[in-house]
């Protein structure tokens, strides 16, 4: 089939940017959208992604460009002003500039269970069309991945990608390699296509437009310390990992805990808090549960717990921030770094 692109930029391109974390399938979604344009929509298309070496749980961007077949795509640069912006995890907002380049021409598709007005305020969206889809809920119910639901929502919001063409490209790509999950994938795509909630916002001055700038590393070849020594302390203390979770958290049941410490030894991010206390009438280090600020939801602790004191639960079903308070010894009030090679200064509540 052949389609007419509804709108293009000054270079004649229709552009899609996907903002996600590693593990939610944004990279695969970009590849599928690229193949969809070239093989099923009679368009020229290109796709590439940007992500770090520790792929799972870290920020991922995927870029897709479409244009008419009589035009060539000769650029391979990041997309600054997307026609469609897909946000696979709503908590990315505020941590990285996901809304950069969004204006009244942009369609923003968000994986969320919240209403559009709340999401607009959370994203600080200046203008444009906001599309909300509860991709996590649908993915769990249909036993598929979030990216399949998002692909259905992207198809519907685009106005030119049909449900049939999206289903066909998934059948011919993912379906041939993993036929057992194809029914769930197709069900997720269909529900993503049918269950979006849409609301358009004018530029009313409530939030400013955010310019797109490439986030570059602080150090490079020219200014890194001699020997490659990193003088900045490890980032675990300051790093907020809530955007790395994929819907589930380990819920702590203190009455079942035997304080064996297996959860602490298996946790890759040292989120468990042990304090001096008493267990079975004897002095002991007592487990106070996870610090959810640093928990990325890998659920290794759930697998290793011998007494089911930790269970995998849907995060949205529990107000985890009221269940456990952050470890006050790890709360960083301020951090100052002098130029590369100089001593670093870290101030915390504990005074260390």
N, C-alpha and C positions, 0 to 999 in steps of 0.2 A: 504494500500500500504506500501511497505518497501523501504527505501532509503539508499544509501551509503553516509556517511558524506564526503565531499570533502577533509577536512583537520581537524586534531585535535591537541591539545597541548600534552605535555609530559605525561599528566595524562589520555589521551584518550577522552578529552571533547571538544565539539564544543561550544563556549561561545559567548553570546550576551549581551551587556550592552546598556541600553536605558537611555539617559540623557534628562530630561525634567523639566517642572514646573507643579505643581499641577493644574489640570483642563484641561490638554491637552490629558489625557487618556493613558499615558505611563504605568501606573500600570495595567490597563485593557489589554493593548497590551501585556505585559509580561505574564499575565495569559492565554491569547489566544494562544500565542506562546508555552507556556508550554503544554496546552491541545493538540495543533496541533502535537507536537512531540510524545506525549504518545498515543494518540487515533487515529491519522491519518497517521503518518509516521513510525510507528513501532519502535520507539526509546524510550529509557529511558530519562526522562526529569525532570527538577526541575525549579521552579521559586520563587523568593521572591523580595520584594521591600524595599526601604529605603526612608523614608520621615518624616518630622516633624509633630507636632500636628496641625499647621495651614496649612492644606494641599494645598488649592488653592493659586497659585501664588508663592509658595516656591519650592526650588529645590527638585526633585524626581529622584531617580535612580531605575531602574528595571533590574534584572539579570535573565538570562535564560541559562540553561546548557542542552546540548544534549549529549548522548553517545549511543553506540550500545546496543542492548537488553541483550547481554551476560555480560555486565558490570554494576556495581551498582554505583550510585552517593551517596557518603558518606560525601561530604563536603557541607557546606552551607555558604561559605565565599564570600565576594565581588569579582567580576571579575576584575582582574587587567589588563590583556592583551586580550581584546575581539577580536574575529574573525570578528564580526559585531558590530559597534558602531552607534546607532541611536540618532541623536541630533534633538529633536522636536522643539527647539527654538534657532535660530542661535545666539541670543544675550546672551546666556549663556556663550559663549566663552569670556574669560577675567574676568568673575565674579567668576566662579568656574572652577577647572581644568578638563574640560570635555575631553580634548585630552590626558590625562594621560594614558600611556600604549599603545598608538597607534604607530605601526611601519609598515614596508612594507607589512606585512601579513594582515593588518586590512582593512576592508571595512567600510568607514565612510559615513553614509547616513544623509544628512542634509536637513531640511525643509527650503528652501530659494528660492528666485526668482533671485539670482545672478548667474553669470557664475563661473565655477569651479576654475579658476585661482584666481579670487577675493576671493572666499570662502577659498581657501587654505591659502592665506595670512592673512585673518581675523582669521582663526583658528590657524595659525602658525603650520601647519601640516608638520611634518618632512618627511613622506613618506607614501605610501599606496594607496589604490583606493578610490577616492572621488566620491560619488554619490549625485547629486543634484536633488531635486524634489520640485516643488512649491506646497507643501501640503496645505498651507493656501488658495491659489487661487482655487484649485480643491475642497477643502472642502466647500467653499462658493458657488461655482457653482453647486455642486451636493447635497447641503443641508445635509452634513454629518459632521463628526468630523475629525480633523487632524490625529488622530491615525489610522483611517481606511486607509487613503492614505499612511501613513508611513508603515503600515503592507503590503500593496501591493508592495511598494518599497523594503522592507526588503526581501519579497519572491523572487522578481526578482533578487536582488543583491546576494542572497545566492547561487543560482545555483542549489539548490536541493529541494526547496519548490515550488511546482507548484501553479499556479493561482487557479486551481480547488480545491486543498486541502485547501487553505486559505479561499476561498469563502465558502466551506462547513463548516469549523469550526465556521465561523462567523454566518452562517445560524443556526447552531445547538446551539449556545450560545446566542449571542446578539439578533439574529433574533427571537428566540422563546419568549424572554422576551419583546422585543420591535419590533413587526412585522411591525409597520407603518414606521419605519426608515430603514428597511432592503434594499429596492431598492437603496436609497442614499448611504448606506454603501457599497453595492456591486459595485456600480458605482465608488465610491471613491477608492476602492481596485483595480479595473480593471485599472483605469487611473494611479494610483500610480505604478502599475506593468508595464504599457506601456510607461510612459512619463519620465522616469528617464534619466538624462544626466550623463555619466560616463567618468572619466578621471583618469589615473594612474600616480602616481608621484614616481620617484626614490628618494633615499636618496642622494640629491645633496648638503647637508650641509647648505642649506638655513635656516633651522630651526632645533633646537636641539630636541632630543628625550626627552619626559617628563615622569619621573618616576611616578608611581601610589603610592599615600600615602593616608591613610584614614584621612579625615578632622574631627578632634575631637573638642569638646567644650573646651573653654578656662578654665572653672571651672568645677569641679566635686565634689564628696562627700568629698574628702580629703582636698581640698583647697578653698572651697566656704566660703564667709564671714559668720560670726556668725549671725544666724537668717535668712540666705538666702537673705540678703539685697544686691541688685545689685547696686554697686557704680558707674557703667558706665551709663552715660546719655542715654536716649531713642535713638533708632537707626534711627528714621525717618529722622533726619537731614542728616545723612551720607549715608543712604541706597539708592542705585540706583535701582529703581523698574522697569526700562524699560524692563527687561527680564520677568516680570510678565504679560505683556500684551499679549492678544491673537489675535492681528491683528487690533483691533479697539481702537480709542482714542476719547475723547470728544473734538470736534472742537469749539472754542469760537468765537461767532459773536458779537463783542462789540457793534455794532449799535442797536442790539435787547435787550441788557442787561438793566434791570431796577435796578440792584445793590441791589436786595432784600436779598442776602446772603444765600438763601436756598441751593445753591450748596455747600457753605462752611460748613454749618451745617450738611449736609448729607455725606460729603466726609470723608472716614475713615482715610485718610492720610494727611489731611490738605494741599492740594496742591494749593488751590486758594490764589491769592495774591491781597490784598486790600490795597490801599494807599489813603492818604488824597487828595481830589479833589473837583470837583463841579458837581452836577447833577441837571438839570432843574433850574439853576441859584442859587442854594443853596449849601453851603459847605456840603460835604458828603464823606463817604468812598467809593471809586470807585473800582470796580472789574477790575483787569488787566488780568484775565484769569488764567488757570492752569500752574503750574510748572511741565512740563512733566518729569523731572528727577525723581519726586516722585510719578507720576501717574501710577497706576497699571492697568488702563483700565477697572474698574468695571462698569463704565457708570451709577452709581447711580445719578450723577449730571444731566445727560441727562434726566433721568426719572422724576426728581423733578422740573426741570426748567419750569416756567410757561409761558415763552415767546419764547421758542425755540432758545434761545441765545446759547445753547449748543446742538450740534447734534453728533450722532455717525457716525464716518467716518473711512474708512480704513486708517490705519497709513501710509502705503506705498504710498498713493495717495497725501500726503501732507508733505511738508518739515517743520515739526512742530518745529524744532530747530531754524528755521529762523523766525517763527511766534511769538514765545515768548522766551524771555531770562530767565534763571533761576533767582529765587529770590536771589539777591546778599546778603541779610541779613542772608540767610541760608547756603551759601557756606562755607564749612569747609576747611580751608587750611591745618591744621595739628591737630593731636590729640595724646596726650601722656597719657598713663595709667601706674601708678605705680602698685606695687604688690597689691593683693586683700586686700581690707579694707582701702587703702590709698585714699587720695583725688585725683580726676581726674582733668585734665587740658584740657580745650578745647579752641582753638584759632580760631576765625572766622574773616571774613573781617570786620564785624561790631565792633569787639573788645570786644564782650561779652564772 
